[in-house]
Amino acid sequence: MDDPVDAAILTEVSRDPRATLAQLSESVGLGVSAVQARLRRLEHSGVIVGYRAILDPEAVGKSLSAFIEITPLDPSQPDNAPELLEHLAEIEACHSIAGDASYILFVRVGTPRDLEALIRDIRLAASVSTRTTVVLQTFYENRPISLPGA
């Protein structure tokens, strides 16, 4: 990010997506209309891709988190696991990775039995082997992206 004012706006918005234009204006030292114009430009250019509420997983019955590495059973099969697994709503993230596995999934479920069922569904849907690591405690996540100059 070359523009320090845009970087400051992005930092503030990533910390508090509900900040008002007046609050952002005060934080970055520009008028409200200038901040609004910059926000619109950042949205239209695809730098800001959306705003969302972050839910408490325990409050919505999804207290068990895990990382699941997946590896194709047959390396010659098409590399389409992300598409084959997209319908499984418990999968919050799918990352292509370097190493022995092809992808790592971040999942949230309610119970160990739900995790077992999800692993079975993943194996069947994508014809993969899995290696699962259960999260015991999360110290932080969804941190704002650190921007130079902000």
TORGUKOL-822320 format. One record per residue: residue number from 1; residue in one letter; x, z, y of N, C-alpha, C, CB in turn. Coordinates in steps of 0.1 Angstrom, whole numbers, always signed. Each point is the difference from the previous one (the first is absolute). Glycine has a CB too. Example, Ala and Ser with C-alpha at 12.3 -4.5 7.8 and 13.67 -1.06 7.14 Angstrom:
2
1/A/+132/+78/-57/-9/+0/+12/+9/+0/+12/-19/+12/-12
2/S/+15/-19/+23/+9/+0/+11/-8/+8/+11/+12/-22/-6
***
This chain:
150
1/M/+9/+0/-12/-9/+0/+12/+9/+0/+12/-19/+12/-12
2/D/+19/-23/+20/+8/-1/+11/-5/+7/+13/+7/-22/-10
3/D/-20/+23/+11/-6/+6/+12/-2/+15/-2/-11/-22/+5
4/P/+18/+30/+3/-1/+14/-1/-14/+6/+3/+24/+1/+5
5/V/-31/-8/+4/-14/+5/+3/-9/-3/-12/+4/-4/+24
6/D/-3/-8/-30/-8/-3/-12/+4/+10/-11/-1/-24/+6
7/A/+14/+27/-8/+5/+9/-10/-6/+14/+2/+21/-13/-2
8/A/-22/+17/+15/-6/+13/+3/-15/+1/-3/+18/+3/+17
9/I/-25/-14/-14/-14/-1/-3/-2/+0/-15/-4/-13/+21
10/L/+12/+6/-28/-2/+0/-15/+3/+13/-6/+6/-24/+0
11/T/+4/+31/+5/+3/+13/-5/-11/+10/+2/+24/-4/+5
12/E/-30/+4/+7/-11/+8/+4/-13/-3/-9/+9/+2/+24
13/V/-12/-15/-25/-11/-4/-8/+1/+4/-15/-4/-19/+17
14/S/+17/+17/-22/+2/+4/-14/-1/+15/-2/+14/-21/-3
15/R/-11/+29/+13/-1/+14/-1/-14/+5/+1/+23/+2/+9
16/D/-31/-9/+0/-14/+4/+2/-8/-13/+3/+7/+23/+9
17/P/-12/-29/-20/-8/-12/+2/-13/+2/+9/+9/-8/-22
18/R/-13/+21/+24/-12/+2/+7/+3/+3/+15/-10/+9/-21
19/A/+23/-10/+25/+4/+3/+14/-8/-10/+9/+23/+8/-7
20/T/-28/-2/+18/-7/-9/+10/+10/-8/+8/-19/+17/+1
21/L/+14/-27/+5/+8/-8/+9/+6/+8/+11/-14/-20/-5
22/A/+7/+30/+10/+5/+9/+11/+12/+8/-6/-23/+1/+11
23/Q/+22/+4/-23/+10/+8/-6/+13/-9/-2/-17/+15/-11
24/L/+15/-27/+6/+11/-9/-3/+6/-4/+14/-11/-9/-21
25/S/+3/+7/+31/+5/-4/+13/+9/+11/+5/-21/-13/+4
26/E/+17/+26/-5/+8/+11/+5/+13/+1/-8/-21/+12/+6
27/S/+20/-14/-19/+12/+1/-9/+11/-11/+3/-15/+10/-17
28/V/+10/-22/+20/+10/-11/+2/+3/-3/+15/-7/-9/-22
29/G/-1/+15/+31/+3/-2/+14/-5/-13/+6/+19/+14/-3
30/L/-30/-20/-3/-6/-12/+5/-15/+3/+3/+16/-15/-13
31/G/-22/+6/+21/-14/+1/+3/-8/-3/-13/+4/-6/+24
32/V/-17/+11/-24/-8/-2/-11/-2/-15/-3/-12/+22/+6
33/S/+9/-30/+4/-2/-14/-3/+12/-7/-6/-16/-1/+19
34/A/+28/+5/-15/+13/-6/-5/+1/+4/-15/+11/+1/+23
35/V/-14/+12/-26/+1/+5/-14/-10/-8/-8/+8/+23/+8
36/Q/-20/-24/-3/-10/-7/-8/+4/-15/-3/-18/+15/+11
37/A/+24/-21/-1/+4/-14/-2/+11/-1/-10/-6/-5/+24
38/R/+15/+15/-24/+11/+0/-9/-5/+3/-15/+16/+7/+19
39/L/-25/+2/-20/-6/+3/-13/-7/-13/-5/-3/+24/+6
40/R/-5/-30/+2/-6/-13/-5/+10/-10/-5/-19/+5/+16
41/R/+30/-7/-8/+10/-9/-4/+6/+4/-13/+5/-5/+24
42/L/-2/+18/-26/+6/+4/-12/-9/-1/-12/+13/+16/+13
43/E/-26/-15/-11/-10/-2/-10/-1/-15/-4/-13/+20/+8
44/H/+12/-28/+3/-2/-15/-3/+13/-6/-6/-16/-1/+19
45/S/+27/+6/-16/+13/-5/-6/+2/+5/-14/+10/-2/+23
46/G/-18/+12/-27/+2/+5/-14/+9/+11/-1/-5/-22/-8
47/V/+10/+28/+19/+9/+11/-1/-8/+12/-4/+16/-9/+17
48/I/-28/+11/-11/-9/+10/-4/-10/-7/-8/+3/+15/+21
49/V/-4/-11/-34/-9/-6/-9/-13/+7/-3/+20/-10/-10
50/G/-21/+22/+16/-13/+8/-2/+2/+15/+3/-7/-17/-17
51/Y/-4/+23/+17/+0/+15/+2/-9/+5/-11/+3/-1/+25
52/R/+1/+13/-30/-8/+6/-11/+1/+15/+0/+4/-21/-13
53/A/-15/+26/+7/+0/+15/-2/+8/+3/-12/-23/+2/+10
54/I/+31/+9/-10/+7/+5/-11/-7/+12/-6/+22/-8/+10
55/L/-26/+6/-22/-9/+10/-7/+9/+11/-7/-18/-17/-2
56/D/+13/+28/+0/+6/+11/-8/-4/-3/-14/-1/+17/+19
57/P/+11/-21/-28/-3/-4/-14/-8/+11/-7/+21/-14/+0
58/E/-17/+27/+2/-7/+11/-7/-14/+1/+4/+22/+12/-2
59/A/-25/-14/+15/-13/+1/+5/-10/-11/-6/+10/+11/+21
60/V/-4/-22/-25/-8/-11/-6/+1/-1/-15/+2/-12/+22
61/G/+4/+23/-28/+0/+0/-15/+11/-8/-6/-24/+3/+1
62/K/+35/-6/+6/+11/-8/-5/+13/+8/+1/-12/-22/+7
63/S/+12/+33/-13/+11/+10/+1/+13/-3/-8/-17/+17/+5
64/L/+16/-27/-14/+11/-3/-9/+6/-14/+5/-10/+14/-19
65/S/+23/-13/+23/+7/-13/+4/+11/-3/-10/-5/+5/+24
66/A/+8/-17/-26/+11/-4/-9/+6/-13/+4/-11/+12/-19
67/F/+23/-14/+15/+7/-13/+1/+0/-6/-14/+14/+7/+20
68/I/-18/-20/-21/+1/-6/-13/+8/-13/+0/-23/+10/-5
69/E/+34/-10/-2/+8/-12/-1/-6/-9/-11/+21/+12/+8
70/I/-21/-25/-5/-6/-9/-10/+10/-11/-3/-23/+5/+8
71/T/+24/-9/-20/+9/-10/-5/-8/-9/-9/+21/+15/+2
72/P/-20/-28/-1/-7/-9/-9/+4/+2/-14/-2/-17/+19
73/L/-7/+16/-28/+3/+1/-14/+8/-13/-5/-20/+15/-4
74/D/+16/-26/+10/+6/-13/-3/+6/-5/+14/-16/-5/-20
75/P/+29/+5/+21/+6/-5/+13/-3/-14/+3/+18/+16/-4
76/S/-22/-24/-6/-3/-14/+3/-15/-2/+6/+17/-7/-18
77/Q/-25/+18/+18/-13/-1/+5/+0/-2/+15/-9/+14/-19
78/P/-1/-20/+25/-1/-1/+15/+2/+13/+7/-15/-21/-3
79/D/+21/+21/+14/+2/+12/+8/-11/+2/+10/+25/-3/-1
80/N/-37/+6/-5/-12/+2/+8/-6/+14/-1/-4/-25/-3
81/A/+12/+35/+0/-6/+13/-2/-7/+5/+12/+18/+5/-15
82/P/-13/-7/+27/-8/+5/+12/-14/-6/+0/+21/+2/+13
83/E/-23/-14/-16/-13/-6/+1/-9/+5/-12/+10/-21/+11
84/L/-4/+24/-22/-7/+4/-12/-5/+15/+2/+13/-16/-14
85/L/-6/+23/+22/-3/+15/+2/-7/+3/+13/+20/+4/-13
86/E/-22/-14/+21/-6/+2/+13/-14/+6/+0/+13/-19/+8
87/H/-20/+17/-19/-14/+6/-1/+0/+15/-3/-7/-23/-8
88/L/+18/+28/+5/+1/+15/-3/+1/+8/+12/+10/-5/-23
89/A/-21/+11/+28/+0/+6/+13/+9/+12/+1/-23/-8/+3
90/E/+27/+14/-14/+8/+12/+0/+15/-3/+4/-15/+10/-18
91/I/+18/-23/+17/+14/-4/+4/+0/-2/+15/+4/-12/-23
92/E/+3/+21/+30/+1/-1/+14/+11/-9/+5/-8/+23/+1
93/A/+18/-25/-9/+11/-9/+4/+7/-6/-12/+4/+14/+21
94/C/+1/-26/-19/+7/-7/-10/+12/-6/+6/-21/-5/-13
95/H/+33/+9/+9/+13/-5/+5/+8/-7/-10/+0/+19/+16
96/S/+5/-31/-13/+10/-7/-8/+13/+7/+2/-12/-22/+2
97/I/+19/+25/-13/+12/+8/+1/+12/-6/-8/-14/+20/+2
98/A/+26/-16/+2/+12/-4/-8/+2/+10/-10/+10/-11/+20
99/G/-4/+8/-31/+3/+9/-11/-7/-5/-13/+2/+19/+16
100/D/-4/-9/-25/-5/-4/-13/-15/-4/+0/+17/+16/-10
101/A/-24/-9/+18/-15/-3/+2/-2/-11/+10/-6/+24/-6
102/S/-5/-31/+5/-4/-10/+9/-7/+5/+13/-1/-16/-20
103/Y/-8/+26/+18/-8/+5/+11/-1/+15/-2/-13/-22/+2
104/I/+11/+29/+10/-4/+14/-1/-13/+1/+8/+25/+8/-1
105/L/-34/-1/-6/-13/+3/+6/-1/+14/+5/-10/-18/-15
106/F/+3/+20/+26/-4/+14/+4/-15/+1/-2/+19/+2/+17
107/V/-22/+8/-25/-14/+2/-4/-5/+14/+4/+2/-17/-19
108/R/-15/+18/+21/-7/+13/+2/-12/+1/-9/+8/+2/+24
109/V/-9/+9/-32/-12/+2/-8/-4/+15/+1/+7/-19/-16
110/G/-18/+22/+9/-5/+14/+1/+6/+9/-11/-21/-10/+9
111/T/+23/+5/-21/+4/+9/-11/+11/-7/-8/-23/+11/+0
112/P/+30/-3/-9/+9/-6/-9/-7/-10/-10/+14/+20/+1
113/R/-26/-17/-4/-8/-10/-9/-2/-13/+7/-11/+20/-11
114/D/+8/-19/+24/-2/-12/+9/+13/-8/+0/-18/+12/+14
115/L/+29/-5/-13/+13/-7/+0/+3/-7/-13/+9/+17/+16
116/E/-12/-10/-27/+1/-6/-13/-8/-13/-1/+4/+23/-10
117/A/-17/-23/+15/-8/-11/-1/+5/-12/+9/-20/+16/-5
118/L/+25/-12/+17/+5/-10/+9/+12/-7/-7/-8/+13/+20
119/I/+17/-5/-26/+12/-6/-6/-4/-10/-11/+13/+21/+5
120/R/-23/-17/-13/-5/-9/-10/-6/-13/+6/-5/+20/-14
121/D/-2/-18/+25/-6/-12/+7/+11/-9/+5/-20/+13/+6
122/I/+30/-7/+0/+12/-8/+5/+6/-8/-11/+4/+17/+18
123/R/-1/-10/-29/+7/-7/-12/-9/-11/-5/+11/+21/-6
124/L/-24/-19/+5/-8/-11/-5/-2/-11/+10/-12/+17/-13
125/A/+10/-14/+25/-2/-11/+10/+12/-9/+3/-16/+15/+10
126/A/+28/-9/-11/+12/-8/+4/+10/-2/-11/-3/+9/+22
127/S/+0/-4/-34/+8/-1/-12/+15/+4/+4/-14/-19/-9
128/V/+14/+32/+12/+13/+6/+5/+3/+13/-8/-3/-11/+23
129/S/+15/+15/-23/+3/+14/-4/+1/+8/+13/+13/-7/-21
130/T/-14/+20/+20/+0/+9/+12/+9/+12/-2/-24/-7/+5
131/R/+28/+12/+6/+8/+12/+1/-6/+8/+12/+22/-10/-11
132/T/-27/+22/+8/-8/+7/+10/+8/+13/+5/-21/-9/-10
133/T/+21/+11/+23/+5/+12/+6/-11/+6/+8/+24/-9/+1
134/V/-28/+22/-5/-10/+7/+7/+5/+7/+12/-13/+3/-22
135/V/+6/-4/+33/+4/+7/+12/-4/+14/+0/-1/-21/+13
136/L/+10/+31/-12/-4/+14/+0/-4/+5/+14/+16/+3/-19
137/Q/-9/-8/+29/-3/+4/+14/+5/-10/+9/+2/+24/-6
138/T/-9/-27/+17/+4/-10/+10/+3/+8/+13/-14/-19/-11
139/F/+26/+17/+16/+4/+7/+12/-4/-8/+12/+19/+11/-12
140/Y/-18/-24/+12/-5/-9/+10/-1/-14/-5/+11/+15/+17
141/E/-21/-22/-10/-2/-14/-3/-8/-6/+12/+0/+4/-25
142/N/-1/-16/+25/-7/-7/+12/+7/+3/+13/-22/+1/-13
143/R/+35/+0/+12/+7/+3/+13/+1/-12/+9/+14/+17/-12
144/P/-14/-15/+25/+1/-12/+9/+13/-7/-3/-14/+11/+17
145/I/+14/-24/-15/+13/-8/-1/+8/+3/+12/-11/-18/-13
146/S/+24/+22/+11/+9/+3/+11/+5/-13/+6/+7/+21/-11
147/L/-10/-22/+24/+4/-12/+8/+12/+3/+9/-24/-9/-1
148/P/+34/+0/+1/+11/+3/+9/-5/-2/+15/+17/-8/-17
149/G/-12/+16/+25/-3/-1/+15/-13/+7/+3/+12/-21/+0
150/A/-19/+28/-10/-12/+6/+4/+2/+15/+1/-12/-17/-12
***
